[in-house]
Amino acid sequence: MQISDSDGSPKEKRRKGTGKITLNEVAEFVGVSAMTVSRALRMPEKVNPDLRNRIDAAVSQLGYVPNLQARNLASVHSDLILVVAPTFSSPGFLTVSESLQTVLSKRGYTMMFMESGHDGQSEQKTFEKILAYNPAAIIQFNIDTVEGCTQLLANVDVPILEIGALNPNSIGMSVGVDYGKAINKIITHMANASLKNIALLCTPANNTMFRQVLSGWNTSMLALNRSPHRVVTTHLPSTITTGVNTFRDMMITWDDLDALICTSDEMACGCMLACHSAGIKIPNTVSIASLGGGALSMVCSPSLTTVEFPWSEIGIKAGKALLDLLNDVPGEKFIEIPSTLKVRASTTH
């Protein structure tokens, strides 16, 4: 038996067993994924009308008969979108997840959230569990996709969306910010304020974010003819307590420190508390700034200079981009959302 391509040319279809037309053959005939065909048959309201009409026409022309039992099994979690983050306390994650739900719930999707931890082995186990749910899509928030996970996801016919640090090597779509540009904004501001001995305090982060932060730091400092050697990284949780303890050690090592950049608001506030305890005046003796821009930056004393990441906007744009992916609507693979420097009392006299 022969069937024709969309251009009218005949094409031989191979079928095993029963000789019936399969879902994959319908998908290939239309030029979309099998997942899209399955969705059009199960949830036609979630598929673009023109595309749905093409699929219906192909089903009719090819004589495809759906396997009702398979459809019932596959549709148990067909509206489920799984979101994975290292921890739910990751900076920005709560705001992003709320924005995502605002967009996706209106289209009938349910979201499930999972923590993967910062360990690659734990991450792979998490993704193996995820795939058992037969999700409609997978969203990753600032996660390093280890090699084993990359192979798993590459073989799954569902949209993959990464949120957080913009990832040029994403296996799916990436929506987020450039941490290197954010660091540059703070360093430029501090240099303009004649601050010379600047240090960087890095909290736990995925590789993409960490590379961007260090690249932006080194490039910006060297461009000012400043040494970029004052860098401290910690694997401890990004908390106020960690900031307090780490800052004390930093001042012992670099007693001439006059400026500090932290990669989270929580760590920066901890460093400010350590200053208050030691009688170090902010910003007269040490200026402190952070990456994040959460509510904490505005209520600490003095108010904290920060680069604000618009996590709510990021979540909304990511949600809309995912809906397009789910409906096979072409879109940009990388969407960068600009950050904004908010200068406050912690760096200005």
Buried (B, 14 or more C-beta within 10 A) or exposed (E): EEBEEEEEEEEEBEEEEEEEBBBEBBBBBBEBBBBBBBBBBBBEEBBBEEBBEBBBEBBEEBEBEBEEEEBEEBBEBBBBBBBBBBBEEBBBBBBBBEBBBEBBEEBEBBBEBBBBBBEBEBBBBBBEEBBEBBBBBBBBBBBBBBEBBBEBBEEBEBBBBBBBBBBEEBBBBBBBBBBBBBBBBBBBBBBEBEBEBBBBBBBBBBBBBBBBBBBBBBBBBEEBEBEBEBBBBBEEBBBBEBBBBBBBEBBEEBEEBBBBBBBBBBBBBBBBBBBEEEEBEBBEEBBBBBBBBBEBBEEBEBBBBBBBBBBBBBBBBBBBBBBBBBBBEEEEEEBBBEBEBBBBBBBEE
